[in-house]
Amino acid sequence: MKKTATRTRKKKANFAFIDNENVNVSVKRLGWKIDWAKFRKWLKEDFDVEVAYLFMGYMPEYQKMYDFFESIWYTLIFKKVRQGDHVPNKGNIDTDLVLHTMIEYSNYHQAVIVSGDGDFTSLVEHLANKKKLRCVIAPNKKRTSDFLQEATEGRFLFLDGFKRKLSYTGKPAWKAKKKQEEEPFWLE
């Protein structure tokens, strides 16, 4: 009798693509701050996110904060920030988020898009049509594009419904001296 080898195929992980400015500004308008460590753990536990890309503008004076984000298992993607007397500090990351979502397309099972920005509607429609969209997580319903919500085919969550679970309650951890962890914090 001939034996046949059976291969077990490992399921690809989900990736998150996070619009940092959209999340920060929108949540602050609601009167609270997000705890980024709790948020990362939530993405892992509830959405099977192994890789979380955090898109943000780069300003050298915030290097300690960037180091903190990396220590809690975010992969940072920076955009140069235009600075000047008459120019607000802004690092428009929309095209970078779309580009990285497509560059990594074959490496993830499904994507979690974290933003309420309607500029991501075409990306979300494409991911949904190809069965590559896990969900969209937006900061709040009031400031979220209707088109974006429609494109998700019902796979949509609002962070304001998770305020109690994800709210930041203490001193910014990135301002305290912290040793980088060897293992992801969710394995402790």
C-alpha positions as CSV (number, residue, x, y, z in Angstrom):
1,M,0.0,0.0,0.0
2,K,1.3,3.4,-1.0
3,K,1.4,6.1,1.6
4,T,0.6,9.6,0.6
5,A,2.0,12.6,2.4
6,T,-0.6,15.1,3.6
7,R,0.4,18.7,3.7
8,T,-1.0,21.0,6.3
9,R,-1.3,24.4,4.8
10,K,-0.8,27.2,7.3
11,K,-3.4,29.9,7.1
12,K,-2.1,33.3,6.3
13,A,-2.4,36.0,9.0
14,N,-4.5,39.1,8.8
15,F,-2.8,42.5,8.5
16,A,-4.0,45.9,9.8
17,F,-3.4,49.1,7.9
18,I,-4.0,52.1,10.3
19,D,-4.4,55.8,9.5
20,N,-2.9,57.2,12.7
21,E,-3.9,60.8,12.2
22,N,-7.5,59.9,11.4
23,V,-7.8,57.7,14.5
24,N,-6.1,60.2,16.8
25,V,-7.9,63.3,15.6
26,S,-11.3,61.6,15.5
27,V,-11.0,60.0,18.9
28,K,-9.8,63.2,20.6
29,R,-12.8,65.0,19.2
30,L,-14.9,62.5,21.1
31,G,-13.1,63.4,24.3
32,W,-10.9,60.4,24.9
33,K,-7.5,59.0,23.9
34,I,-6.8,55.6,22.6
35,D,-4.4,53.3,24.4
36,W,-2.3,52.0,21.6
37,A,-1.0,48.9,23.5
38,K,-4.6,47.8,24.3
39,F,-5.6,48.6,20.7
40,R,-2.8,46.4,19.3
41,K,-3.7,43.5,21.7
42,W,-7.4,43.9,20.6
43,L,-6.4,43.7,16.9
44,K,-4.5,40.5,17.7
45,E,-7.1,38.8,19.8
46,D,-10.3,39.8,18.0
47,F,-9.2,40.1,14.4
48,D,-6.2,37.7,14.2
49,V,-3.9,40.6,13.2
50,E,-0.3,39.5,13.1
51,V,1.2,42.6,11.4
52,A,-0.2,46.1,12.2
53,Y,1.1,48.9,9.9
54,L,0.8,52.3,11.5
55,F,1.0,55.2,8.9
56,M,2.0,58.6,10.3
57,G,3.9,61.7,9.6
58,Y,7.5,61.8,10.8
59,M,8.8,64.5,13.1
60,P,12.2,63.9,14.8
61,E,11.1,65.3,18.1
62,Y,8.7,62.3,18.5
63,Q,11.4,59.6,18.2
64,K,10.7,58.2,21.7
65,M,7.0,57.8,20.8
66,Y,8.0,55.9,17.6
67,D,10.3,53.7,19.6
68,F,7.4,52.9,21.9
69,F,5.1,52.0,19.0
70,E,7.7,49.6,17.7
71,S,8.1,48.1,21.1
72,I,4.4,47.1,21.2
73,W,4.6,45.5,17.8
74,Y,3.5,48.1,15.3
75,T,5.3,48.4,12.0
76,L,5.7,52.1,11.3
77,I,5.4,53.7,7.8
78,F,6.4,57.3,7.8
79,K,5.5,60.2,5.5
80,K,7.5,63.4,5.5
81,V,5.7,66.2,7.2
82,R,5.4,69.6,5.7
83,Q,6.2,72.2,8.3
84,G,6.2,76.0,8.2
85,D,4.8,79.1,9.7
86,H,1.6,79.1,7.5
87,V,1.4,75.3,6.9
88,P,-0.2,73.0,9.5
89,N,1.9,69.9,10.3
90,K,0.5,67.3,8.0
91,G,1.8,64.0,6.6
92,N,-0.9,62.9,4.2
93,I,-0.6,59.1,4.3
94,D,-3.6,58.0,2.2
95,T,-1.6,56.9,-0.9
96,D,1.0,55.2,1.2
97,L,-1.7,53.1,3.0
98,V,-3.3,52.1,-0.2
99,L,0.1,51.2,-1.8
100,H,1.3,49.1,1.1
101,T,-2.1,47.3,1.3
102,M,-1.6,46.3,-2.3
103,I,2.2,45.5,-2.0
104,E,1.4,43.2,0.9
105,Y,-1.7,41.7,-0.8
106,S,-0.3,38.2,-1.3
107,N,1.1,38.1,2.2
108,Y,-2.1,38.4,4.3
109,H,-5.3,36.5,4.5
110,Q,-7.5,39.5,5.0
111,A,-7.0,43.2,5.7
112,V,-8.3,45.3,8.6
113,I,-8.5,49.0,7.5
114,V,-8.5,51.4,10.4
115,S,-9.8,54.8,9.2
116,G,-13.1,56.6,8.6
117,D,-11.6,58.5,5.6
118,G,-13.7,58.2,2.4
119,D,-10.5,58.3,0.3
120,F,-10.2,54.6,1.1
121,T,-13.5,53.6,-0.5
122,S,-12.1,52.2,-3.7
123,L,-9.5,50.2,-1.8
124,V,-12.2,48.8,0.5
125,E,-14.5,47.9,-2.4
126,H,-11.6,46.1,-4.1
127,L,-10.7,44.1,-1.0
128,A,-14.3,43.2,-0.3
129,N,-14.8,42.0,-3.9
130,K,-11.8,39.8,-3.7
131,K,-12.8,38.5,-0.2
132,K,-9.7,40.1,1.3
133,L,-11.4,42.5,3.7
134,R,-11.8,41.4,7.3
135,C,-13.4,44.7,8.3
136,V,-13.1,48.5,8.5
137,I,-12.7,50.1,12.0
138,A,-13.5,53.8,12.1
139,P,-13.1,56.1,15.0
140,N,-16.7,57.3,15.1
141,K,-20.0,57.3,13.1
142,K,-20.4,61.1,12.9
143,R,-17.1,61.6,11.0
144,T,-17.1,58.5,8.8
145,S,-17.7,58.5,5.1
146,D,-21.1,57.0,4.1
147,F,-19.4,55.7,1.0
148,L,-16.8,53.9,3.0
149,Q,-19.5,52.3,5.2
150,E,-21.4,51.1,2.2
151,A,-18.3,49.6,0.6
152,T,-17.7,47.2,3.5
153,E,-20.8,45.1,3.0
154,G,-21.6,45.2,6.7
155,R,-18.1,44.6,8.0
156,F,-17.7,47.8,9.9
157,L,-17.0,48.8,13.5
158,F,-16.7,52.1,15.3
159,L,-14.1,52.6,18.0
160,D,-16.4,54.8,20.1
161,G,-18.3,51.6,20.9
162,F,-15.1,50.2,22.5
163,K,-14.1,53.3,24.5
164,R,-14.2,51.5,27.8
165,K,-12.0,48.7,26.5
166,L,-9.5,50.8,24.5
167,S,-9.3,54.1,26.4
168,Y,-6.0,55.4,27.7
169,T,-6.1,56.1,31.4
170,G,-2.5,56.9,32.5
171,K,0.7,58.6,31.6
172,P,2.0,58.1,28.0
173,A,4.1,54.9,28.2
174,W,6.5,56.3,25.5
175,K,7.5,59.1,27.9
176,A,8.6,56.6,30.6
177,K,11.8,54.6,30.1
178,K,10.7,51.1,29.1
179,K,12.8,48.1,28.1
180,Q,11.9,46.7,24.7
181,E,10.1,43.4,25.1
182,E,11.5,40.2,23.7
183,E,8.1,38.5,23.1
184,P,4.9,40.2,21.8
185,F,3.0,41.5,24.9
186,W,0.0,39.2,24.0
187,L,2.1,36.1,24.6
188,E,2.8,37.0,28.2
